[in-house]
Amino acid sequence: MISSMTGFGKAVSLINGFSYEIEVKSLNNRFLEISLKLPQTLLNKEYELKEIIRNKIKRGKIYVNMVIKRESDNGSDLIINQKKLDETMAVLQVIKKELKIKETIKLSHILQFRDLFSHEVDDFSDTDFESLKKTFSEAIDNFIRMRNAEGEQLEKDLQQRIANIETAVTEIESLYRNETNEYFEKLKERVKALITDITSYNDRLEFELALLADKSDIAEECVRLRSHLKFFKLALAEGTDVGRKLNFLCQEMHREANTISAKAISTQISHISVGMKEEVERIREQIQNIE
């Protein structure tokens, strides 16, 4: 099954009194590009968390946002950094003693130190981080499930468009076989009508018509186009990391469709080939979203 490069995933868990909320989303990108928005205390774990993504995803611009808050009974998620508070109190006591300040240290003094309070967890134990990684992986897995669901719909659409192109190629081949002889016989008659004595030019006329017929032959293009369609369907069946391969095949299909259109000897073939090119263009647009 193919996978889309766009999607969204989320996971939430409660670990040791803290709420962990992780959201993952992505956009199309030729390569894998990861952007993590982490709490300050988790910046040193960025590489390890990115490795989890790299092991599961091959392409796309991935955005991850993580919010960690304390779950408290009083409705506040404010966290006191006890270590910094103790250090601050010790420093204030030293200053008070050195400067011989008699005033008592008050709460208003302590509140001036804003770094004593935060909405983020101050430190992670190894056990807590392992639990966090499980939540992180769950968010990535939910994200991948959505990508796969979108990919399934994309695959159905692509299969239908490939079938439409195969039908168009069959129609063009049939029309070409039926119309080629008739077309060149009419062309010969027109030339004869313009030239009074055709006998002296007959060999030359046959030679020029043969050259024109060779230039208008689309059999090879149809064969190559069918080959590209075959390999395109095989790549779809592979399903994993096939975006680049499909893009290459789409370029080749577009090249053959253009040539067929340029060589068209009738308005019917020209009309069908234009429709075929439109289908190839829609496929090209769709596969930009395939991993």
C-alpha positions in Angstrom: 0.0 0.0 0.0 1.3 3.5 -0.9 1.4 6.2 1.8 0.5 9.9 1.5 3.1 12.5 2.6 0.4 14.6 4.4 -1.3 13.5 7.6 -1.9 14.3 11.2 -1.5 12.2 14.4 -1.9 12.9 18.1 -1.3 11.1 21.4 -1.9 12.1 25.0 -0.8 10.5 28.2 -0.5 11.2 31.9 2.9 10.2 33.4 3.9 10.8 37.0 1.6 13.8 37.5 2.3 15.4 34.1 0.2 15.6 31.0 2.1 14.8 27.7 0.4 16.0 24.5 2.1 15.3 21.2 0.9 16.4 17.8 2.4 15.4 14.4 1.6 16.8 11.0 3.4 16.9 7.6 3.6 18.5 4.2 5.0 17.3 0.9 8.8 17.3 0.5 11.3 15.6 -1.7 13.3 14.4 1.3 12.8 13.8 5.0 12.9 17.0 7.0 12.0 17.0 10.7 11.1 20.0 12.9 10.6 19.3 16.6 9.1 21.9 19.0 10.2 20.6 22.4 10.1 21.9 26.0 13.5 23.4 27.0 14.3 20.4 29.3 14.0 18.0 26.4 16.2 19.7 23.9 19.1 17.3 24.7 16.8 14.4 23.6 16.0 15.8 20.2 18.3 13.5 18.3 16.9 10.4 20.0 13.3 11.5 19.2 14.2 12.3 15.6 15.6 8.7 15.2 12.2 7.3 16.1 10.8 9.3 13.2 13.6 8.3 10.8 13.0 4.7 11.5 9.3 5.0 10.5 9.1 7.7 7.8 11.1 8.1 4.6 9.9 11.4 3.0 8.0 14.6 3.9 8.4 17.7 6.0 7.4 16.5 9.5 6.3 18.9 12.3 6.1 17.7 15.9 4.8 19.9 18.7 5.1 18.6 22.3 3.4 20.2 25.3 4.0 18.9 28.9 2.0 20.3 31.8 1.6 19.4 35.4 -1.8 18.0 36.3 -2.8 19.6 39.7 -5.9 19.4 41.9 -6.0 23.2 42.2 -6.4 23.7 38.5 -2.9 25.3 38.2 -0.1 23.8 36.1 2.5 26.1 37.5 5.7 24.3 38.5 8.1 25.4 41.2 11.8 24.7 40.6 12.6 23.5 44.1 16.4 23.4 43.5 16.5 26.9 42.2 14.3 28.1 45.0 16.7 26.7 47.6 19.7 28.2 45.9 17.9 31.6 45.6 17.0 31.6 49.3 20.6 30.8 50.2 21.9 33.7 48.1 19.3 36.1 49.6 20.4 35.0 53.1 24.0 35.7 52.2 23.2 39.1 50.8 21.0 40.0 53.9 23.9 39.0 56.2 26.7 40.8 54.2 24.7 44.0 53.8 23.3 43.7 57.4 19.7 44.0 56.2 17.3 43.5 59.0 14.2 43.2 56.8 12.7 39.7 56.6 12.8 38.0 53.2 9.2 38.1 51.9 7.2 36.3 49.3 7.2 39.5 47.1 11.1 39.3 47.0 11.0 35.7 45.9 8.4 36.3 43.2 10.9 38.7 41.5 12.8 35.6 40.4 10.7 34.5 37.4 12.9 31.5 36.6 11.8 29.8 39.8 8.4 29.1 38.2 7.5 27.5 34.9 4.7 25.5 33.1 7.2 22.8 32.1 8.6 19.8 33.9 12.1 20.6 35.2 13.7 17.3 34.9 13.0 13.8 33.5 14.0 10.5 35.0 15.0 7.7 32.7 11.7 5.9 33.5 9.7 9.0 32.7 11.5 9.5 29.4 10.9 5.9 28.3 7.2 6.5 29.0 7.4 9.7 27.0 9.0 7.9 24.0 6.1 5.4 24.0 3.6 8.3 23.8 5.8 9.9 21.1 5.8 6.6 19.1 2.0 6.3 19.5 1.6 9.8 18.0 3.8 8.9 15.1 1.9 5.6 14.6 -1.4 7.4 14.6 0.1 9.9 12.0 1.2 7.0 9.8 -2.2 5.4 10.0 -3.8 8.6 8.6 -1.1 8.7 5.9 -1.9 5.1 4.9 -5.6 5.8 4.8 -5.0 8.8 2.5 -2.6 6.7 0.5 -5.3 4.0 -0.1 -7.6 6.6 -1.6 -4.8 8.0 -3.7 -4.0 4.5 -5.0 -7.6 3.9 -6.1 -7.6 7.2 -7.9 -4.3 6.4 -9.7 -5.5 2.9 -10.7 -8.6 4.4 -12.3 -6.5 7.0 -14.2 -4.1 4.3 -15.4 -7.0 2.3 -16.6 -8.3 5.3 -18.5 -5.0 5.8 -20.2 -4.9 2.1 -21.2 -8.3 2.4 -22.7 -7.2 5.5 -24.6 -4.1 3.7 -26.0 -6.3 0.8 -27.2 -8.6 3.3 -28.9 -5.7 5.1 -30.5 -4.1 1.9 -31.8 -7.4 0.8 -33.3 -8.0 4.1 -35.0 -4.5 4.3 -36.3 -4.7 0.8 -37.9 -8.1 1.6 -39.5 -7.4 5.2 -40.6 -3.7 5.0 -41.8 -4.3 3.4 -45.2 -7.4 5.5 -45.8 -5.6 8.7 -44.8 -2.7 8.1 -47.2 -4.9 7.0 -50.1 -6.8 10.3 -49.8 -3.6 12.2 -49.6 -2.4 10.4 -52.8 -5.6 11.3 -54.6 -5.2 15.0 -53.6 -1.7 15.0 -55.0 -2.9 13.4 -58.3 -5.6 16.0 -58.6 -2.9 18.7 -58.4 -0.5 17.1 -60.9 -1.8 16.4 -64.4 0.9 13.8 -65.4 1.3 11.7 -62.2 3.1 8.9 -64.0 6.5 10.6 -64.0 6.2 11.4 -60.3 4.7 8.2 -59.2 7.9 6.6 -57.7 8.8 9.8 -56.0 5.3 10.2 -54.6 5.3 6.7 -53.2 8.7 7.4 -51.6 7.6 10.7 -50.0 4.4 9.1 -48.7 6.4 6.2 -47.2 8.6 8.8 -45.4 5.5 10.6 -44.2 3.9 7.3 -43.0 7.1 6.4 -41.1 7.1 9.8 -39.4 3.5 9.4 -38.5 3.9 5.9 -37.1 2.9 5.8 -33.4 3.2 2.0 -32.9 6.5 2.3 -31.0 5.2 5.1 -28.8 2.1 3.0 -27.9 4.3 0.0 -27.0 6.6 2.1 -24.8 3.6 3.8 -23.2 2.0 0.4 -22.4 5.4 -0.7 -20.9 5.4 2.4 -18.6 1.9 1.8 -17.6 2.8 -1.8 -16.7 5.7 -0.7 -14.5 3.6 2.0 -12.9 1.1 -0.6 -11.7 3.9 -2.8 -10.4 5.4 0.1 -8.5 1.9 0.8 -7.0 1.7 -2.8 -5.9 5.1 -2.5 -4.1 3.7 0.3 -2.0 6.7 1.3 0.0 8.8 4.4 -0.8 7.8 4.5 -4.5 7.1 8.2 -4.9 10.4 8.9 -6.8 9.9 5.9 -9.1 6.3 6.8 -9.9 7.4 10.4 -10.7 10.1 9.1 -13.2 7.6 6.8 -14.9 5.1 9.6 -15.1 7.6 11.8 -16.9 8.2 9.0 -19.4 4.4 8.5 -19.9 4.0 12.2 -20.5 6.8 12.2 -23.1 5.2 9.3 -25.1 1.7 10.9 -24.9 3.1 14.2 -26.2 4.8 12.4 -29.2 1.5 10.5 -30.0 -0.3 13.8 -29.9 2.2 15.4 -32.2 2.0 12.5 -34.7 -1.8 12.3 -34.8 -3.2 11.8 -38.3 -6.8 12.4 -37.4 -8.8 14.7 -35.2 -10.1 11.7 -33.3 -6.6 10.5 -32.3 -5.6 14.0 -31.5 -8.7 14.5 -29.2 -8.0 11.2 -27.4 -4.3 11.9 -27.0 -5.1 15.3 -25.4 -7.4 13.6 -22.9 -4.6 11.1 -22.2 -2.1 13.9 -21.5 -4.6 15.4 -19.1 -4.9 12.1 -17.2 -1.0 11.9 -17.1 -0.9 15.4 -15.7 -3.4 14.6 -13.0 -1.4 11.6 -12.1 1.8 13.7 -11.9 0.0 16.1 -9.5 -1.2 13.2 -7.3 2.1 11.4 -7.0 3.7 14.5 -5.6 1.9 13.6 -2.4 3.2 10.0 -2.3 6.0 9.0 0.1 
